[in-house]
Amino acid sequence: MKTQNTFKLPKNVERPLPITIICILGLIGAVVSLPGILSGSPQIKELGEWFHYHLAISTIFGFCCFLGLWSMKRWALYLYSGILLINQIILLIVGLWNPSSLILPLLVVIFGVAYFHKMD
């Protein structure tokens, strides 16, 4: 009796160069910024203890998003977009929002959307 293999292997997708560059820069940025956030700089503490935790959690989630984008996973783009929205709202609330805080994250989303059809 011959059995059929119903398990489908993931499609072999080559990661586009812009996504590779974004992921490398994002992962390096997260690794470099996390010790500064965790050490509790005075500028961060002035905004309140909650903001310190928000930055740490946001950075960790961002790190996970870049790992997901590296693997070309759609959930990573969804999560990153949600974090982007939450961060922009929080920056507005604390009075720290400016257009430059939106430029780089928005570029990540734009490139992610451009290659969304290649993601699993």
C-alpha positions in Angstrom: 0.0 0.0 0.0 1.4 3.3 -1.1 0.8 6.3 1.2 0.8 9.9 0.0 2.8 12.5 1.8 0.3 15.2 2.6 2.9 17.3 4.5 3.9 20.3 2.4 7.3 21.7 2.8 7.5 25.5 3.2 8.2 27.3 0.0 11.8 28.0 -0.7 11.9 31.8 -0.5 15.0 33.8 -0.8 15.1 36.7 1.6 15.3 40.0 -0.4 18.3 42.3 0.2 16.3 45.2 1.7 14.7 42.9 4.2 18.1 41.4 5.1 19.6 44.9 5.6 16.6 46.0 7.7 16.8 42.9 9.9 20.6 43.2 10.5 20.3 46.9 11.4 17.2 46.3 13.6 18.8 43.4 15.5 22.0 45.4 16.1 19.9 48.4 17.2 17.9 46.3 19.6 21.0 44.6 21.1 22.8 47.9 21.5 19.9 49.8 23.0 18.7 47.2 25.5 21.5 47.6 28.0 21.0 51.3 28.1 17.3 50.9 28.6 17.8 48.3 31.3 20.4 50.3 33.2 17.8 53.0 33.8 19.1 56.3 32.4 17.9 59.4 34.1 16.2 60.8 31.0 14.0 57.7 30.8 13.2 57.7 34.5 12.0 61.4 34.2 9.2 60.2 32.1 8.1 57.7 34.7 8.9 54.2 35.7 6.2 52.8 33.4 8.0 54.3 30.4 11.2 52.5 31.3 9.3 49.2 31.2 7.5 50.1 28.0 10.8 50.8 26.2 12.3 47.5 27.4 9.3 45.5 26.4 9.0 47.3 23.0 12.7 46.6 22.3 12.3 42.9 23.1 9.2 42.6 20.9 11.0 44.5 18.2 13.9 42.1 18.4 11.5 39.2 18.0 9.9 41.0 15.0 13.2 41.3 13.2 13.9 37.6 13.8 10.5 36.9 12.3 11.2 39.2 9.3 14.5 37.4 8.9 12.5 34.2 8.5 10.1 36.0 6.2 7.1 35.5 8.5 3.9 37.5 8.1 3.2 37.6 11.8 6.4 39.6 12.3 5.1 42.4 10.0 1.7 42.3 11.8 3.4 42.5 15.2 5.8 45.2 14.1 3.0 47.3 12.7 1.1 47.0 16.0 4.1 48.0 18.0 4.7 50.9 15.7 1.1 52.2 16.3 1.3 51.7 20.1 4.7 53.5 20.3 3.5 56.4 18.2 0.4 56.8 20.5 2.5 56.7 23.6 5.0 59.2 22.2 2.1 61.5 21.5 0.7 61.1 25.0 4.1 61.9 26.7 4.7 64.8 24.3 7.8 63.3 22.6 6.4 62.6 19.2 7.9 64.1 16.2 7.9 63.1 12.5 11.4 61.6 12.7 10.1 59.0 15.2 8.0 57.6 12.4 10.4 57.6 9.4 12.5 54.5 10.1 9.7 52.3 11.5 7.5 53.3 8.5 10.2 52.3 6.1 10.4 48.8 7.7 6.6 48.5 7.3 6.7 49.7 3.6 9.4 47.2 2.7 7.6 44.5 4.6 4.4 45.2 2.7 6.4 45.3 -0.6 7.6 41.7 0.1 4.5 40.5 1.9 3.6 38.1 -1.0 6.9 36.3 -0.4 6.3 35.7 3.3 4.8 32.6 4.9 
